[in-house]
Amino acid sequence: MTILRALPFTLFLATFACQSAPHTEPAQAAASNSAEQDADKQKQEAEEKRAKEKELANKRRDLDYAKIGLQTNAIERQMRTMTIESQVHDAELELQKQKKELELHQKETAPRELEEHRISLDYQIHRAEESKEELAELEAMYKDDEFASKTKELVIKRGRRQAEMADRNLAVGRREFAVFENHTMPERQRDLEKKVRDAAMALEKARLEKQKAMMELDVQQRQADDKVKDLELEIAELEKKLAEGKK
């Protein structure tokens, strides 16, 4: 009798156990999957953190190099500026020198040398005229003289020879003066004027080179400054992300 009363309760427990068993296994599986997902997420976050830390370290290193580059750019700018300004200064001095030489030639050298050649030519002219006058005097002196015919002939012959040499010398002097006045002096003038033009062109070229170099240096300076600023901004952003990840 007691056994029969206990049987329904036993069946109830068995039925309850059978109904409860299927619900326990899915719950355990879900908990396991959630734990795995959490582990994967933590692993991924750790990897992302390491990647960001590595990127941050690289950015800091690049920033150090960029700052060094900024300093070297400043030194290079100073060196190039000194070199270019020296070239411009030398070109200015050369132009001044050539202008002074041209002015000296026009006001002093050319007139003096031309006058020296003119004096030399005038001397030759006077010498030729004197030789002719002396010959005429000799011929007049010995014209009516019946004595010393040999002496007369010798003196007149000598006078004629001197007059002839003076004429020949004068002819050469005239040609030399013409060449000097019409060719030598103008050629010197053209050469000096060309030197002035070349010096002016060299100065203009040096100034353009300076302008071009200054523009290039300014661009390099701005690029170096921008690179430092960009790296500093990127580093600040990475540091912010890493700080937020620790919270």
C-alpha positions as CSV (number, residue, x, y, z in Angstrom):
1,M,0.0,0.0,0.0
2,T,2.8,2.4,0.9
3,I,4.6,1.5,-2.4
4,L,1.5,2.3,-4.4
5,R,1.2,5.7,-2.7
6,A,4.9,6.5,-3.4
7,L,4.7,5.5,-7.0
8,P,2.9,8.6,-8.4
9,F,5.4,10.9,-6.6
10,T,8.3,9.0,-8.1
11,L,6.8,9.3,-11.6
12,F,6.3,13.0,-11.0
13,L,10.0,13.5,-10.1
14,A,11.1,11.5,-13.1
15,T,8.9,13.5,-15.4
16,F,10.2,16.8,-13.9
17,A,13.8,15.8,-14.4
18,C,13.1,14.8,-17.9
19,Q,11.5,18.1,-18.7
20,S,14.3,20.1,-16.9
21,A,17.3,18.4,-18.5
22,P,16.8,19.8,-22.1
23,H,16.7,23.4,-20.8
24,T,20.0,23.2,-18.9
25,E,22.2,22.2,-21.8
26,P,21.4,25.2,-24.1
27,A,22.0,27.6,-21.3
28,Q,25.4,26.2,-20.7
29,A,26.2,26.4,-24.4
30,A,25.1,30.0,-24.6
31,A,27.2,30.9,-21.6
32,S,30.2,29.1,-23.2
33,N,29.7,31.0,-26.5
34,S,29.4,34.3,-24.6
35,A,32.7,33.6,-22.8
36,E,34.4,32.8,-26.1
37,Q,33.1,35.9,-27.7
38,D,34.3,38.0,-24.7
39,A,37.7,36.3,-25.0
40,D,37.9,37.0,-28.7
41,K,36.9,40.6,-28.1
42,Q,39.5,41.1,-25.5
43,K,42.1,39.5,-27.7
44,Q,41.1,41.8,-30.6
45,E,41.1,44.8,-28.4
46,A,44.6,43.8,-27.0
47,E,45.9,43.4,-30.6
48,E,44.4,46.8,-31.6
49,K,46.0,48.4,-28.6
50,R,49.4,46.9,-29.4
51,A,49.0,48.1,-33.0
52,K,48.1,51.6,-31.9
53,E,51.0,51.6,-29.4
54,K,53.3,50.5,-32.2
55,E,51.9,53.2,-34.5
56,L,52.3,55.8,-31.8
57,A,55.9,54.8,-31.3
58,N,56.6,55.0,-35.0
59,K,54.9,58.4,-35.2
60,R,57.0,59.7,-32.3
61,R,60.1,58.5,-34.0
62,D,59.0,60.2,-37.2
63,L,58.4,63.3,-35.3
64,D,61.9,63.3,-33.9
65,Y,63.3,62.9,-37.4
66,A,61.0,65.6,-38.7
67,K,62.2,68.1,-36.0
68,I,65.8,67.3,-36.9
69,G,64.9,67.8,-40.6
70,L,63.4,71.2,-39.6
71,Q,66.7,72.2,-38.0
72,T,68.7,71.0,-41.0
73,N,66.4,72.9,-43.3
74,A,67.0,76.1,-41.3
75,I,70.8,75.5,-41.5
76,E,70.6,74.8,-45.3
77,R,68.4,77.9,-45.8
78,Q,71.1,80.1,-44.0
79,M,73.9,78.5,-46.0
80,R,72.2,78.9,-49.4
81,T,71.1,82.5,-48.5
82,M,74.7,83.4,-47.7
83,T,76.0,81.9,-50.9
84,I,73.4,83.5,-53.1
85,E,73.7,86.9,-51.5
86,S,77.5,86.7,-51.9
87,Q,76.9,85.9,-55.6
88,V,74.6,88.8,-56.0
89,H,77.1,91.1,-54.2
90,D,79.9,89.9,-56.5
91,A,77.8,90.5,-59.5
92,E,77.0,94.0,-58.3
93,L,80.7,94.8,-57.8
94,E,81.6,93.4,-61.2
95,L,79.0,95.6,-62.9
96,Q,80.2,98.7,-61.0
97,K,83.8,97.8,-62.0
98,Q,82.9,97.5,-65.7
99,K,80.9,100.7,-65.7
100,K,83.8,102.5,-64.1
101,E,86.2,101.1,-66.7
102,L,83.9,102.2,-69.5
103,E,83.6,105.6,-68.0
104,L,87.3,105.9,-67.5
105,H,87.9,104.9,-71.1
106,Q,85.4,107.4,-72.4
107,K,86.5,110.3,-70.3
108,E,90.3,109.7,-69.7
109,T,92.0,106.8,-71.6
110,A,90.5,107.3,-75.0
111,P,91.0,111.1,-75.2
112,R,94.5,110.8,-73.8
113,E,95.6,108.0,-76.2
114,L,94.0,109.7,-79.1
115,E,95.8,113.0,-78.3
116,E,99.1,111.1,-77.9
117,H,98.7,109.6,-81.4
118,R,97.6,113.0,-82.8
119,I,100.7,114.7,-81.2
120,S,102.9,112.0,-82.7
121,L,101.2,112.5,-86.1
122,D,101.6,116.3,-85.8
123,Y,105.3,115.8,-85.0
124,Q,105.7,113.7,-88.1
125,I,103.9,116.4,-90.2
126,H,106.1,119.1,-88.8
127,R,109.2,117.0,-89.4
128,A,108.3,116.4,-93.0
129,E,107.6,120.1,-93.5
130,E,110.9,121.0,-91.9
131,S,112.8,118.6,-94.0
132,K,111.2,120.1,-97.2
133,E,112.0,123.6,-95.9
134,E,115.6,122.7,-95.2
135,L,116.0,121.1,-98.6
136,A,114.6,124.2,-100.2
137,E,117.1,126.4,-98.3
138,L,120.0,124.2,-99.3
139,E,119.0,124.2,-102.9
140,A,118.6,128.0,-102.9
141,M,122.0,128.4,-101.1
142,Y,123.9,126.3,-103.5
143,K,122.0,127.4,-106.6
144,D,124.4,130.1,-107.7
145,D,127.5,128.7,-106.1
146,E,130.0,127.5,-108.7
147,F,132.5,126.1,-106.3
148,A,132.4,123.0,-104.1
149,S,130.1,121.1,-106.5
150,K,130.7,117.8,-104.7
151,T,129.9,119.3,-101.4
152,K,126.8,120.9,-102.9
153,E,125.7,117.6,-104.4
154,L,126.3,115.7,-101.1
155,V,124.4,118.2,-99.0
156,I,121.4,118.4,-101.3
157,K,121.3,114.7,-101.7
158,R,121.3,114.3,-97.9
159,G,118.6,116.9,-97.5
160,R,116.4,115.1,-100.2
161,R,116.9,111.8,-98.4
162,Q,115.8,113.3,-95.1
163,A,112.7,114.9,-96.7
164,E,111.8,111.6,-98.4
165,M,112.1,109.6,-95.1
166,A,110.1,112.2,-93.3
167,D,107.3,111.9,-96.0
168,R,107.4,108.1,-95.7
169,N,107.3,108.3,-92.0
170,L,104.4,110.7,-92.1
171,A,102.5,108.4,-94.5
172,V,102.8,105.5,-92.0
173,G,101.9,107.8,-89.1
174,R,98.7,108.9,-90.9
175,R,97.7,105.3,-91.6
176,E,98.4,104.3,-87.9
177,F,96.4,107.2,-86.6
178,A,93.5,106.4,-88.9
179,V,93.5,102.8,-87.7
180,F,93.7,103.8,-84.1
181,E,91.0,106.4,-84.4
182,N,88.5,104.5,-86.6
183,H,89.1,100.9,-85.5
184,T,91.1,100.4,-82.4
185,M,89.3,102.9,-80.2
186,P,85.8,101.9,-81.3
187,E,86.7,98.3,-80.8
188,R,87.8,99.0,-77.3
189,Q,84.6,101.0,-76.7
190,R,82.5,98.0,-77.9
191,D,84.4,95.5,-75.8
192,L,83.9,97.6,-72.7
193,E,80.2,98.2,-73.4
194,K,79.8,94.4,-73.9
195,K,81.5,93.8,-70.6
196,V,79.0,96.1,-69.0
197,R,76.1,94.3,-70.6
198,D,77.4,90.9,-69.6
199,A,77.9,92.1,-66.0
200,A,74.4,93.6,-65.9
201,M,73.0,90.3,-67.3
202,A,75.0,88.3,-64.7
203,L,73.6,90.5,-61.9
204,E,70.0,90.1,-63.1
205,K,70.5,86.3,-63.3
206,A,72.0,86.3,-59.8
207,R,69.0,88.2,-58.5
208,L,66.6,85.8,-60.2
209,E,68.5,82.9,-58.8
210,K,68.1,84.4,-55.4
211,Q,64.4,84.9,-55.8
212,K,64.0,81.3,-57.0
213,A,66.0,79.9,-54.2
214,M,64.1,81.9,-51.6
215,M,60.8,80.6,-53.0
216,E,62.2,77.0,-52.9
217,L,63.5,77.5,-49.4
218,D,60.2,78.9,-48.2
219,V,58.3,75.9,-49.6
220,Q,60.7,73.5,-48.0
221,Q,60.3,75.3,-44.7
222,R,56.5,75.2,-44.9
223,Q,56.6,71.6,-45.8
224,A,58.8,70.8,-42.8
225,D,56.6,72.8,-40.5
226,D,53.5,71.1,-41.8
227,K,55.0,67.7,-41.4
228,V,55.9,68.4,-37.7
229,K,52.4,69.8,-37.1
230,D,50.7,66.8,-38.8
231,L,52.7,64.3,-36.8
232,E,52.0,66.1,-33.6
233,L,48.3,66.0,-34.4
234,E,48.4,62.3,-35.2
235,I,50.3,61.5,-32.1
236,A,47.7,63.5,-30.0
237,E,44.9,61.6,-31.6
238,L,46.6,58.2,-31.0
239,E,47.3,59.1,-27.4
240,K,43.7,60.1,-26.9
241,K,42.4,56.8,-28.3
242,L,44.8,54.8,-26.1
243,A,43.7,56.8,-23.1
244,E,40.0,56.2,-23.9
245,G,40.7,52.5,-24.3
246,K,42.1,52.2,-20.8
247,K,38.8,53.5,-19.3
